[in-house]
């Protein structure tokens, strides 16, 4: 699992990667409580690529001044 929320100037952006029932994983990105991207994957290798893309987006936003709200949470293993 991966969860991170960033804030800047009263706006929030949340990133979540989590197991989705029995059929794979869900990658979800929200801005100000609105879903801006949501995708479900059944192939772990695609999840890994999506997670890397999410981490790159988080890093880019933090370089632009967005700050983490609370801590980020990551599971040590996504596999079932």
C-alpha positions as MATLAB code, in Angstrom:
seq = 'XXXXXXXXXXXXXXXXXXXXXXXXXXXXXXXXXXXXXXXXXXXXXXXXXXXXXXXXXXXXXXXXXXXXXXXXXXXXXXXX';
ca = [
       0.000    0.000    0.000;
       1.049    3.559   -0.673;
      -0.693    6.691    0.549;
       0.501   10.267    0.453;
      -1.301   13.608    0.679;
       0.325   16.875   -0.309;
      -0.919   20.393    0.415;
      -0.212   23.820   -1.055;
      -2.127   27.098   -0.793;
      -5.270   25.414    0.537;
      -5.272   22.685   -2.124;
      -4.685   18.981   -1.554;
      -3.519   16.177   -3.789;
      -3.761   12.575   -2.569;
      -2.100    9.505   -4.051;
      -3.204    5.968   -3.172;
      -2.096    2.547   -4.392;
      -3.901   -0.331   -2.703;
      -5.111   -3.871   -3.166;
      -8.560   -3.920   -4.741;
     -10.731   -6.806   -3.616;
      -9.629  -10.046   -5.253;
      -8.958   -8.689   -8.723;
      -5.793   -6.597   -8.473;
      -4.723   -3.154   -7.346;
      -6.129    0.335   -7.655;
      -4.120    3.486   -8.314;
      -6.069    6.617   -7.430;
      -5.150   10.312   -7.505;
      -7.438   12.969   -6.053;
      -7.218   16.738   -6.087;
      -9.322   18.692   -3.614;
     -11.462   15.564   -2.971;
     -12.159   15.068   -6.703;
     -10.859   11.938   -8.421;
      -8.612   13.043  -11.273;
      -7.169    9.596  -12.110;
      -8.240    6.106  -11.185;
      -7.026    2.862  -12.713;
      -7.255   -0.783  -11.713;
      -4.480   -3.220  -12.580;
      -4.299   -6.999  -12.436;
      -0.657   -7.262  -13.542;
       1.847   -6.559  -10.756;
       4.458   -5.226  -13.203;
       2.031   -2.532  -14.362;
       1.359   -1.632  -10.727;
       5.097   -1.227  -10.173;
       5.341    1.123  -13.167;
       2.297    3.080  -11.994;
       3.760    3.352   -8.488;
       7.029    4.676   -9.923;
       5.094    7.267  -11.941;
       3.145    8.292   -8.831;
       6.376    8.676   -6.858;
       7.869   10.821   -9.639;
       4.766   13.034   -9.619;
       4.937   13.373   -5.821;
       8.636   14.265   -6.015;
       7.974   16.887   -8.716;
       5.172   18.478   -6.690;
       7.371   18.607   -3.590;
      10.092   20.351   -5.615;
       7.386   22.900   -6.556;
       6.684   23.575   -2.882;
       3.889   21.133   -2.058;
       4.258   19.753    1.473;
       3.366   16.333    2.838;
       0.359   16.248    5.153;
       1.110   13.743    7.899;
       3.359   10.887    6.878;
       3.389    8.671    3.886;
       2.492    5.059    4.306;
       3.990    2.228    2.322;
       3.575   -1.477    2.730;
       6.704   -3.555    2.395;
       5.029   -5.959   -0.023;
       2.076   -5.504   -2.376;
       1.877   -9.079   -3.524;
      -0.930  -11.350   -2.406;
];
